[in-house]
Amino acid sequence: MGLLRKKEDPNQTKCKECGMELHDPERLKRHLKKAHGNVPAKKLDPKGSDGGLW
């Protein structure tokens, strides 16, 4: 449901992916896009069961 979950701090300056500390929230946004933006959204199942194209 997510009602009791913490909201993200818009002034956050530490990267959750690699732990890098940046001095500006805008720099963090750019860092996330550039350094971690090419991560695939879903990993493919190596067995090939369910979710195949054919």
mmCIF file of the C-alpha atoms, coordinates in Angstrom:
data_MODEL
# 
_entry.id   MODEL 
# 
loop_
_atom_site.group_PDB 
_atom_site.id 
_atom_site.type_symbol 
_atom_site.label_atom_id 
_atom_site.label_alt_id 
_atom_site.label_comp_id 
_atom_site.label_asym_id 
_atom_site.label_entity_id 
_atom_site.label_seq_id 
_atom_site.pdbx_PDB_ins_code 
_atom_site.Cartn_x 
_atom_site.Cartn_y 
_atom_site.Cartn_z 
_atom_site.occupancy 
_atom_site.B_iso_or_equiv 
_atom_site.pdbx_formal_charge 
_atom_site.auth_seq_id 
_atom_site.auth_comp_id 
_atom_site.auth_asym_id 
_atom_site.auth_atom_id 
_atom_site.pdbx_PDB_model_num 
ATOM 1  C CA . MET A 1 1  ? 0.000  0.000   0.000   1.00 0.00 ? 1  MET A CA 1 
ATOM 2  C CA . GLY A 1 2  ? 2.791  2.405   0.812   1.00 0.00 ? 2  GLY A CA 1 
ATOM 3  C CA . LEU A 1 3  ? 0.928  4.696   3.186   1.00 0.00 ? 3  LEU A CA 1 
ATOM 4  C CA . LEU A 1 4  ? 3.535  4.501   5.921   1.00 0.00 ? 4  LEU A CA 1 
ATOM 5  C CA . ARG A 1 5  ? 6.558  4.590   3.668   1.00 0.00 ? 5  ARG A CA 1 
ATOM 6  C CA . LYS A 1 6  ? 9.082  7.408   3.999   1.00 0.00 ? 6  LYS A CA 1 
ATOM 7  C CA . LYS A 1 7  ? 8.908  9.975   1.248   1.00 0.00 ? 7  LYS A CA 1 
ATOM 8  C CA . GLU A 1 8  ? 12.087 10.699  -0.646  1.00 0.00 ? 8  GLU A CA 1 
ATOM 9  C CA . ASP A 1 9  ? 13.908 13.809  0.469   1.00 0.00 ? 9  ASP A CA 1 
ATOM 10 C CA . PRO A 1 10 ? 14.129 16.259  -2.459  1.00 0.00 ? 10 PRO A CA 1 
ATOM 11 C CA . ASN A 1 11 ? 17.370 17.608  -0.962  1.00 0.00 ? 11 ASN A CA 1 
ATOM 12 C CA . GLN A 1 12 ? 19.045 14.217  -0.835  1.00 0.00 ? 12 GLN A CA 1 
ATOM 13 C CA . THR A 1 13 ? 22.647 14.264  -2.030  1.00 0.00 ? 13 THR A CA 1 
ATOM 14 C CA . LYS A 1 14 ? 23.795 10.654  -1.523  1.00 0.00 ? 14 LYS A CA 1 
ATOM 15 C CA . CYS A 1 15 ? 23.399 8.101   -4.307  1.00 0.00 ? 15 CYS A CA 1 
ATOM 16 C CA . LYS A 1 16 ? 21.468 4.995   -3.240  1.00 0.00 ? 16 LYS A CA 1 
ATOM 17 C CA . GLU A 1 17 ? 23.113 2.892   -5.951  1.00 0.00 ? 17 GLU A CA 1 
ATOM 18 C CA . CYS A 1 18 ? 26.813 3.461   -5.246  1.00 0.00 ? 18 CYS A CA 1 
ATOM 19 C CA . GLY A 1 19 ? 26.916 5.599   -2.089  1.00 0.00 ? 19 GLY A CA 1 
ATOM 20 C CA . MET A 1 20 ? 28.599 8.554   -3.787  1.00 0.00 ? 20 MET A CA 1 
ATOM 21 C CA . GLU A 1 21 ? 28.040 11.835  -1.943  1.00 0.00 ? 21 GLU A CA 1 
ATOM 22 C CA . LEU A 1 22 ? 27.312 14.866  -4.110  1.00 0.00 ? 22 LEU A CA 1 
ATOM 23 C CA . HIS A 1 23 ? 27.019 18.474  -3.008  1.00 0.00 ? 23 HIS A CA 1 
ATOM 24 C CA . ASP A 1 24 ? 23.837 19.380  -4.898  1.00 0.00 ? 24 ASP A CA 1 
ATOM 25 C CA . PRO A 1 25 ? 20.527 17.528  -5.518  1.00 0.00 ? 25 PRO A CA 1 
ATOM 26 C CA . GLU A 1 26 ? 20.672 18.514  -9.200  1.00 0.00 ? 26 GLU A CA 1 
ATOM 27 C CA . ARG A 1 27 ? 24.102 16.893  -9.466  1.00 0.00 ? 27 ARG A CA 1 
ATOM 28 C CA . LEU A 1 28 ? 22.631 13.747  -7.921  1.00 0.00 ? 28 LEU A CA 1 
ATOM 29 C CA . LYS A 1 29 ? 19.928 13.672  -10.614 1.00 0.00 ? 29 LYS A CA 1 
ATOM 30 C CA . ARG A 1 30 ? 22.532 14.027  -13.350 1.00 0.00 ? 30 ARG A CA 1 
ATOM 31 C CA . HIS A 1 31 ? 24.741 11.392  -11.713 1.00 0.00 ? 31 HIS A CA 1 
ATOM 32 C CA . LEU A 1 32 ? 21.863 8.903   -11.498 1.00 0.00 ? 32 LEU A CA 1 
ATOM 33 C CA . LYS A 1 33 ? 20.960 9.422   -15.140 1.00 0.00 ? 33 LYS A CA 1 
ATOM 34 C CA . LYS A 1 34 ? 24.521 9.236   -16.427 1.00 0.00 ? 34 LYS A CA 1 
ATOM 35 C CA . ALA A 1 35 ? 26.053 6.596   -14.161 1.00 0.00 ? 35 ALA A CA 1 
ATOM 36 C CA . HIS A 1 36 ? 23.074 4.356   -13.452 1.00 0.00 ? 36 HIS A CA 1 
ATOM 37 C CA . GLY A 1 37 ? 20.646 5.176   -16.265 1.00 0.00 ? 37 GLY A CA 1 
ATOM 38 C CA . ASN A 1 38 ? 21.639 2.321   -18.585 1.00 0.00 ? 38 ASN A CA 1 
ATOM 39 C CA . VAL A 1 39 ? 20.672 -0.409  -16.142 1.00 0.00 ? 39 VAL A CA 1 
ATOM 40 C CA . PRO A 1 40 ? 18.125 -2.791  -17.712 1.00 0.00 ? 40 PRO A CA 1 
ATOM 41 C CA . ALA A 1 41 ? 14.711 -2.606  -16.047 1.00 0.00 ? 41 ALA A CA 1 
ATOM 42 C CA . LYS A 1 42 ? 14.208 -6.377  -16.016 1.00 0.00 ? 42 LYS A CA 1 
ATOM 43 C CA . LYS A 1 43 ? 16.733 -9.177  -16.108 1.00 0.00 ? 43 LYS A CA 1 
ATOM 44 C CA . LEU A 1 44 ? 15.914 -12.024 -18.461 1.00 0.00 ? 44 LEU A CA 1 
ATOM 45 C CA . ASP A 1 45 ? 15.442 -15.503 -17.055 1.00 0.00 ? 45 ASP A CA 1 
ATOM 46 C CA . PRO A 1 46 ? 18.475 -17.607 -18.130 1.00 0.00 ? 46 PRO A CA 1 
ATOM 47 C CA . LYS A 1 47 ? 16.281 -20.732 -18.332 1.00 0.00 ? 47 LYS A CA 1 
ATOM 48 C CA . GLY A 1 48 ? 14.062 -19.081 -20.923 1.00 0.00 ? 48 GLY A CA 1 
ATOM 49 C CA . SER A 1 49 ? 10.816 -20.160 -19.284 1.00 0.00 ? 49 SER A CA 1 
ATOM 50 C CA . ASP A 1 50 ? 7.792  -17.844 -19.448 1.00 0.00 ? 50 ASP A CA 1 
ATOM 51 C CA . GLY A 1 51 ? 8.044  -14.417 -20.921 1.00 0.00 ? 51 GLY A CA 1 
ATOM 52 C CA . GLY A 1 52 ? 9.713  -15.444 -24.170 1.00 0.00 ? 52 GLY A CA 1 
ATOM 53 C CA . LEU A 1 53 ? 8.999  -13.703 -27.425 1.00 0.00 ? 53 LEU A CA 1 
ATOM 54 C CA . TRP A 1 54 ? 7.623  -16.825 -29.174 1.00 0.00 ? 54 TRP A CA 1 
# 
